[in-house]
């Protein structure tokens, strides 16, 4: 259900992406990257079980496409990249209690995997080296701050109201 809601929210954000991109430019629009990574990060942070991040990201991407996303299959590929990034980080931590290193690795891998897709699909390689570096840094910071920290705050809030049996 959570991934479905995220997918619908993404459709709303997608309708604002082009105007925001025109306003912020190609570099600063990357500050929204972490919001999109929530579909993979939040399930992993909440449940910390194998495949939940990948399934959550795929489901959110599917809902996003079905509700009118203008980017089509590219969204599914991005969801898979994000889900795999989080899954690898959780796997490396052996699905134990998530720590700061797990969050950092997840952020790095999500940015690496999606940016690799962007290199081939959206001509990321055509950008100058300086713009590529700045964009990757902004994406990483956005993923860590908006994706990871926001997911952790949601986990704590859900735990406090009794919707999760663990939290903190």
Residue pairs with C-beta under 8 A, 6 or more apart in sequence:
2 42
2 43
2 46
2 56
3 39
3 43
3 55
3 56
3 57
3 59
3 60
3 63
4 59
4 60
4 63
6 38
6 39
6 42
6 56
6 60
6 63
7 39
7 59
7 60
7 61
7 62
7 63
7 64
7 66
7 67
8 63
8 64
8 67
10 36
10 39
10 60
10 63
10 64
10 69
10 75
11 63
11 64
11 67
11 68
11 69
13 32
13 35
13 36
14 64
14 69
14 70
14 71
17 29
17 32
20 29
20 32
21 29
24 31
26 127
26 131
26 135
27 131
27 134
27 135
27 138
28 138
30 135
30 138
30 139
30 142
31 138
31 141
31 142
32 142
32 146
33 111
33 114
33 138
33 139
33 142
33 143
33 146
34 139
34 141
34 142
34 143
34 144
34 145
34 146
34 147
34 148
34 150
35 142
35 146
35 147
36 78
36 82
37 82
37 110
37 114
37 142
37 143
37 146
37 147
38 146
38 147
38 150
38 151
39 56
39 57
39 59
39 60
39 61
39 79
39 82
39 83
40 53
40 54
40 56
40 57
40 79
40 82
40 83
40 85
40 86
40 110
41 53
41 82
41 86
41 106
41 110
41 143
41 147
41 148
41 151
42 56
42 151
42 154
43 52
43 53
43 55
43 56
43 57
44 52
44 53
44 56
44 86
44 87
44 89
44 90
44 98
44 106
44 151
45 98
45 148
45 151
45 152
45 154
45 155
46 52
46 151
46 154
46 155
46 158
46 164
48 90
48 95
48 96
48 97
48 98
49 95
50 87
50 90
50 91
50 95
51 87
53 82
53 83
53 86
53 87
53 90
54 80
54 83
54 84
54 86
54 87
55 83
56 83
57 79
57 80
57 82
57 83
57 86
58 76
58 79
58 80
58 83
60 79
61 75
61 76
61 78
61 79
61 80
62 76
62 79
64 75
64 79
65 72
65 73
65 75
65 76
69 75
74 117
74 121
74 122
77 117
77 121
78 114
78 117
81 110
81 113
81 114
81 116
81 117
82 110
82 113
82 114
84 109
84 113
85 106
85 108
85 109
85 110
85 111
85 112
85 113
85 114
86 106
86 109
86 110
88 105
88 106
88 109
89 102
89 103
89 105
89 106
89 109
90 98
90 102
90 106
92 102
92 105
93 99
93 101
93 102
93 105
103 144
103 148
104 144
106 143
106 148
107 140
107 143
107 144
107 147
107 148
108 140
110 143
110 147
111 136
111 139
111 140
111 143
114 139
115 124
115 135
115 136
115 139
118 124
119 125
124 132
124 135
127 135
155 164
155 167
156 167
156 168
158 164
158 167
159 165
159 166
159 167
159 168
160 167
